[in-house]
């Protein structure tokens, strides 16, 4: 009998449909190879920008004591490290660092206007852009190139260690998780209406509001909007790339769904502030909506879940893995794991209601018990009943570990808010605890989605005739 391996080389360049049937996928769709294989550089550029923005967000928080010079040094270091990663993880040589720096620089143009001063006239905006945009791109390219020159020592054989498509979709999902965290801080600090207009910010264009004016609640609300533009841009780039290169129609559909969802999420965020479609800049003409704030919160979690599913479908293991295996337990595992995803969305909805208006703490806690038991059931089955599937074992362990952490954070969150609804004047400690609980809930949703996706990908139900039914 021939020996079977977890990944059959015969399918090394194939993809799989949800039912597990390998599908041929060149990933090129007639495009030149240098364009069709550009995903690794897109992933590195977006990942570098996300790391820079996250560091800036955390170190510029009101009350922090990180000097501006140190923050600038860290930001530039991260840009250089992006170039290092480009040569360490790809076979492109030092040119990868140049392209990574340029791509990160393009994404960073979204916030370059915030570094200007008094950009209130077209003349000032154009004059500033004429200098700052080329300078930012040149500095990004040079630092990326420097990092690549340093990083070449880690990949002297110029091996391709990164799967471009899988990395691009994973980085987009990670950037969205950062956005979920920023949104949680907005809610946790009651800063949701600190900026009274949208899409402008205090009569400035969204991308021109000065960094020096971002204080107090305005900082959390405005930076949340900026991070949303980064996620939206990353999702757009991801969708265009998948539509141009993927041969799997359902993957294209999932990518388009993600793009439509991020557009809808942006509109929901704006309508939460204005209450209706308007270009007015005065708070007198706004009608803020708390129900839309709740919908905005849960829809963001749903969007994150779709990105996680897309990242799983675009991963190397999914595309190049073995055919699915018929198992008697497949129908149960698939059903229960997707039911868990649905229950987590219900629980996250209750959490959103609790954070905005209160009243559902008892229901939220009761549902947490049900979710905990189902997580334990699914996690133990994935981890303990699939000795030949490392990915399912990892998903199961992740599910068990994250749900344990989430329960502990849930207890801490209840203590932090005193068993009440939203606090009128929350402090930073309370906001951090409740936001950590929210972010961990998003990670738990990601673990459940991954588990359900991989159960669906790797196992298929036995025909009823073989079950004797």
C-alpha positions in Angstrom: 0.0 0.0 0.0 1.5 3.4 -0.9 2.3 5.7 1.9 0.0 8.8 2.2 1.3 12.2 3.3 -0.7 15.0 4.8 -0.1 17.1 1.6 0.0 15.3 -1.7 2.5 16.8 -4.0 0.2 16.1 -6.9 -2.0 18.9 -5.6 0.8 21.4 -4.8 -0.5 23.9 -7.4 -4.2 23.2 -7.0 -7.1 24.9 -5.2 -10.1 23.4 -3.6 -13.8 24.3 -3.6 -15.8 24.2 -0.4 -16.5 20.5 -1.0 -12.8 19.7 -1.2 -12.5 19.0 -4.9 -9.2 20.3 -6.2 -9.5 23.0 -8.8 -6.7 24.1 -11.1 -5.7 27.7 -10.4 -2.7 29.3 -12.0 -3.2 32.5 -10.1 -2.3 34.5 -13.2 -5.4 34.8 -15.4 -3.2 35.8 -18.3 -1.4 38.5 -16.4 2.4 39.0 -16.7 4.1 36.9 -14.0 5.6 40.0 -12.3 2.1 41.4 -11.9 0.4 38.2 -11.0 2.9 37.4 -8.3 2.8 40.9 -6.8 0.8 39.9 -3.7 3.8 39.4 -1.5 4.9 43.0 -2.0 1.4 44.3 -1.4 1.2 42.2 1.8 4.6 43.6 3.0 3.7 47.2 2.1 0.3 47.0 3.8 1.8 45.2 6.8 4.5 47.7 7.2 2.0 50.6 7.1 -0.3 48.8 9.6 2.6 48.3 12.0 3.6 52.0 11.7 0.0 53.2 12.2 -0.5 50.9 15.2 2.7 52.1 16.9 1.8 55.8 16.2 -1.7 55.2 17.5 -0.6 53.6 20.8 2.2 56.1 21.4 0.3 59.2 20.6 -2.6 58.4 22.9 -3.5 61.3 25.2 -1.6 61.0 28.5 1.3 59.0 27.0 4.8 60.3 27.6 6.6 59.0 24.5 8.7 61.9 23.1 8.0 62.8 19.5 11.6 62.1 18.5 11.5 58.6 19.9 8.2 57.9 18.2 9.6 59.2 14.9 12.6 56.9 15.3 10.4 53.9 16.0 8.2 54.7 12.9 11.3 54.9 10.7 12.7 51.7 12.2 9.5 49.8 11.4 9.7 51.1 7.8 13.3 49.8 7.6 12.2 46.5 9.1 9.6 46.2 6.4 12.4 46.3 3.8 14.4 43.7 5.8 11.4 41.4 5.8 11.0 41.9 2.0 14.4 40.3 1.3 14.3 37.8 4.1 10.9 36.4 3.0 10.9 36.7 -0.8 13.2 35.7 -3.6 13.2 39.2 -5.2 16.4 40.5 -3.7 16.9 44.1 -2.5 14.5 45.5 -5.1 11.7 44.0 -2.9 12.6 46.5 -0.1 12.3 49.4 -2.6 8.9 48.3 -3.7 7.8 47.5 -0.1 8.9 51.0 1.0 7.1 52.6 -1.9 3.8 50.7 -1.3 3.9 51.5 2.4 4.6 55.1 1.5 1.5 55.2 -0.7 -0.7 53.9 2.1 0.9 56.4 4.4 -0.1 59.3 2.2 -3.6 58.9 3.8 -2.2 60.6 7.0 0.5 62.8 5.5 -1.9 65.7 5.4 -2.4 65.4 9.2 1.3 66.5 9.7 0.7 69.8 8.0 -0.4 73.0 9.6 -3.4 75.2 8.8 -4.2 73.5 5.5 -7.4 75.5 5.1 -7.0 76.8 1.5 -6.4 75.1 -1.8 -3.2 77.1 -2.3 -1.7 75.9 1.0 -2.8 72.3 0.4 -1.2 72.2 -3.1 2.0 73.8 -1.9 2.2 71.3 1.0 1.4 68.3 -1.2 4.0 69.3 -3.8 6.7 69.0 -1.2 5.5 66.4 1.3 4.2 63.7 -1.0 7.4 63.3 -3.0 9.5 63.6 0.1 7.5 60.9 1.9 7.7 58.5 -1.0 11.5 59.0 -1.4 12.2 58.5 2.3 10.0 55.4 2.3 11.8 54.0 -0.7 15.3 54.7 0.7 14.5 53.2 4.1 12.9 50.2 2.4 16.0 49.8 0.3 18.3 50.1 3.3 16.3 47.5 5.2 16.5 45.2 2.2 20.3 45.6 2.0 20.5 44.6 5.7 18.0 41.8 5.4 19.7 40.1 2.5 21.9 38.2 4.9 18.9 36.2 6.2 18.1 34.9 2.7 21.4 34.5 0.8 19.8 31.7 -1.3 17.0 34.1 -2.3 14.3 31.5 -1.4 10.6 32.5 -1.6 9.4 31.9 2.0 6.2 33.9 1.8 2.9 32.9 0.1 1.8 36.2 -1.3 -2.0 35.7 -1.6 -2.3 34.1 1.8 -0.1 36.9 3.4 -2.1 39.7 1.7 -5.5 38.4 2.9 -4.1 37.7 6.4 -2.5 41.2 6.7 -5.9 42.8 5.7 -7.6 40.8 8.4 -5.0 41.9 11.0 -5.3 45.5 10.0 -9.1 45.1 10.6 -8.4 43.7 14.1 -6.4 46.9 14.9 -9.4 48.9 13.7 -11.7 46.8 16.0 -9.5 47.7 18.9 -9.5 51.4 18.0 -13.3 51.3 17.7 -13.5 49.6 21.1 -11.5 52.5 22.6 -13.9 55.0 21.1 -16.9 53.2 22.7 -15.0 52.5 25.9 -14.2 56.2 26.5 -17.6 57.5 25.3 -15.8 59.4 22.5 -18.1 58.4 19.7 -19.5 61.9 19.1 -16.3 63.9 20.0 -16.2 64.9 16.3 -19.6 66.4 15.4 -19.3 66.2 11.6 -18.7 63.7 8.9 -17.0 63.1 6.5 -15.2 66.3 7.5 -13.6 66.8 10.9 -14.3 70.2 12.4 -14.6 71.7 8.9 -11.2 70.2 7.9 -11.1 67.5 5.2 -10.8 64.1 7.0 -7.2 63.7 5.8 -6.1 67.3 6.6 -7.1 67.6 10.3 -3.9 68.6 12.1 -2.3 66.1 14.4 -1.7 68.9 17.0 -5.5 69.2 17.3 -6.1 65.5 18.0 -6.6 65.7 21.8 -8.9 63.9 24.2 -11.9 62.1 22.7 -11.3 63.8 19.4 -8.0 61.8 19.1 -9.8 58.4 19.5 -12.7 59.3 17.2 -10.6 60.8 14.4 -7.8 58.2 14.4 -10.5 55.5 14.3 -11.7 57.1 11.1 -8.2 57.2 9.6 -7.6 53.6 10.5 -10.9 52.8 8.7 -9.5 54.4 5.5 -6.4 52.2 5.8 -8.6 49.0 6.1 -10.8 50.2 3.3 -7.9 50.8 1.0 -6.3 47.5 1.9 -9.6 45.7 1.2 -10.0 47.5 -2.2 -6.4 46.5 -3.2 -7.1 42.9 -2.0 -10.3 42.6 -4.0 -8.8 44.0 -7.2 -5.9 41.6 -6.9 -8.2 38.5 -6.3 -10.5 39.5 -9.1 -7.6 39.8 -11.5 -5.8 36.6 -10.5 -8.1 34.0 -8.9 -9.9 31.3 -10.9 -12.2 30.3 -8.1 -15.5 32.1 -8.5 -16.6 31.7 -4.9 -13.4 33.3 -3.7 -14.0 36.2 -6.0 -17.5 36.5 -4.6 -16.2 36.5 -1.0 -13.7 39.2 -1.9 -16.4 41.4 -3.5 -18.6 40.8 -0.4 -15.8 42.0 1.8 -15.4 45.1 -0.3 -19.2 45.9 -0.2 -19.2 45.3 3.5 -16.4 47.7 4.2 -18.1 50.4 2.1 -21.4 49.8 4.0 -19.5 49.9 7.3 -18.0 53.3 6.5 -21.4 54.6 5.7 -22.9 53.2 8.9 -20.1 54.9 10.8 -20.9 58.2 9.2 -24.6 57.9 9.6 -24.1 57.1 13.3 -22.8 60.6 13.6 -25.1 62.5 11.2 -28.3 60.4 11.5 -28.9 61.1 7.7 -27.0 61.8 4.6 -25.8 65.4 4.7 -22.8 67.5 4.0 -23.6 69.9 6.8 -20.8 70.8 9.2 -22.8 72.0 12.1 -23.8 69.9 15.1 -27.3 71.5 14.9 -28.0 69.7 11.7 -26.9 66.3 13.0 -29.1 63.6 14.6 -26.7 61.0 16.1 -28.1 57.5 16.2 -27.3 55.0 19.0 -29.1 52.1 17.2 -26.8 52.7 14.2 -23.8 52.7 16.6 -24.8 49.2 17.8 -25.3 48.1 14.2 -21.9 49.6 13.2 -20.2 47.7 16.0 -21.6 44.3 15.2 -21.3 44.8 11.4 -17.6 45.4 11.9 -17.3 42.1 13.6 -19.1 40.4 10.8 -16.8 42.1 8.3 -13.8 40.8 10.2 -15.2 37.3 10.2 -15.6 37.4 6.4 -12.0 38.6 6.0 -10.8 35.7 8.2 -12.7 33.2 6.0 -11.2 34.8 2.9 -7.7 34.5 4.4 -8.3 30.8 5.2 -9.5 30.2 1.6 -6.5 32.0 0.1 -3.9 30.3 2.3 -1.3 28.0 0.9 -2.6 25.1 3.0 -6.1 25.5 1.6 -5.0 25.9 -2.0 -2.3 23.2 -2.1 -3.7 20.8 0.5 -5.1 17.3 0.0 -8.5 16.3 -1.1 -11.2 16.3 1.6 -11.7 13.1 3.5 -15.1 11.4 3.9 -15.9 11.0 7.6 -18.9 9.8 9.5 -18.5 12.8 11.9 -18.1 15.4 9.2 -21.8 16.4 9.2 -21.9 17.0 12.9 -18.5 18.8 13.0 -19.5 21.1 10.2 -23.0 21.9 11.6 -21.9 22.5 15.2 -18.9 24.6 14.2 -21.0 26.9 12.0 -23.7 27.1 14.7 -20.9 28.3 17.1 -20.1 31.1 14.6 -23.8 32.1 14.6 -24.0 32.1 18.4 -20.9 34.2 18.7 -22.4 36.8 16.4 -25.5 36.8 18.7 -23.2 37.2 21.7 -21.2 40.0 20.1 -24.5 41.7 19.3 -25.5 41.5 22.9 -22.1 42.9 23.9 -22.5 45.8 21.5 -25.9 46.6 23.0 -24.5 46.4 26.5 -21.6 48.7 25.7 -23.9 51.4 24.3 -27.1 51.3 26.3 -26.8 48.5 28.9 -29.8 46.5 30.1 -28.8 43.1 28.7 -26.0 42.1 31.1 -27.9 39.1 32.5 -28.7 37.8 29.0 -25.1 38.4 27.9 -23.7 36.4 30.8 -26.3 33.6 30.2 -25.3 33.4 26.5 -21.7 33.4 27.5 -22.2 30.1 29.3 -23.8 28.5 26.2 -21.0 29.8 24.0 -18.4 28.5 26.5 -19.8 25.0 26.5 -20.1 24.9 22.7 -16.5 26.3 22.3 -15.3 23.5 24.6 -17.2 20.9 22.6 -16.0 22.1 19.2 -12.5 22.8 20.4 -12.0 19.4 22.0 -13.3 17.6 18.9 -11.1 19.6 16.5 -8.0 19.1 18.7 -8.5 15.6 20.1 -10.2 13.8 17.2 -8.0 14.8 14.3 -4.5 13.4 15.0 -3.6 13.6 11.2 -4.6 17.2 10.8 -2.3 19.7 12.3 -4.4 22.7 11.2 -7.5 21.4 12.9 -5.5 20.6 16.1 -4.2 24.2 16.1 -7.7 25.6 15.5 -9.1 23.5 18.4 -6.3 24.7 20.7 -6.8 28.3 19.7 -10.5 28.0 20.3 -10.0 26.5 23.8 -7.3 29.0 24.8 -9.1 32.2 23.5 -12.4 31.2 25.1 -10.7 30.8 28.4 -9.1 34.2 28.1 -12.4 35.7 27.0 -14.2 34.4 30.1 -11.6 35.9 32.4 -11.7 39.2 30.6 -15.5 39.1 30.8 -15.4 38.8 34.5 -12.8 41.7 34.6 -15.1 43.8 32.4 -18.1 43.3 34.6 -16.0 44.3 37.7 -14.6 47.3 35.8 -18.0 48.8 35.0 -19.5 47.8 38.3 -22.1 45.5 36.8 -23.7 48.5 35.1 -24.3 49.7 31.6 -22.1 52.2 29.8 -20.3 54.6 32.2 -20.8 58.4 31.8 -17.2 59.2 32.6 -15.1 56.0 32.1 -11.4 56.2 32.9 -8.6 54.7 30.8 -8.3 51.5 32.9 -12.0 50.7 32.5 -11.8 51.5 28.7 -8.8 49.2 28.3 -10.4 46.3 30.1 -13.7 46.5 28.2 -11.9 47.0 24.9 -9.7 44.0 25.6 -12.8 41.9 26.1 -14.3 43.2 22.8 -11.1 42.5 20.8 -10.7 39.0 22.3 -14.3 38.4 21.3 -13.3 39.3 17.7 -10.4 36.9 18.0 -12.7 34.2 19.3 -15.0 34.7 16.4 -11.9 34.4 14.1 -11.0 31.1 15.8 -14.5 29.8 15.3 -14.6 30.8 11.7 -11.3 29.2 11.0 -12.4 26.0 12.7 -15.6 25.9 10.7 -13.9 26.7 7.5 -11.3 24.0 7.9 -13.8 21.4 9.0 -15.7 22.2 5.8 -12.5 22.1 3.7 -11.0 18.9 5.0 -14.0 16.7 5.9 -17.0 15.8 3.8 -20.0 13.8 5.0 -20.2 10.1 4.1 -23.1 9.3 1.6 -26.2 8.2 3.4 -26.0 4.8 1.7 -22.7 4.2 3.5 -24.2 5.1 6.8 -26.9 2.5 6.4 -29.6 5.1 6.2 
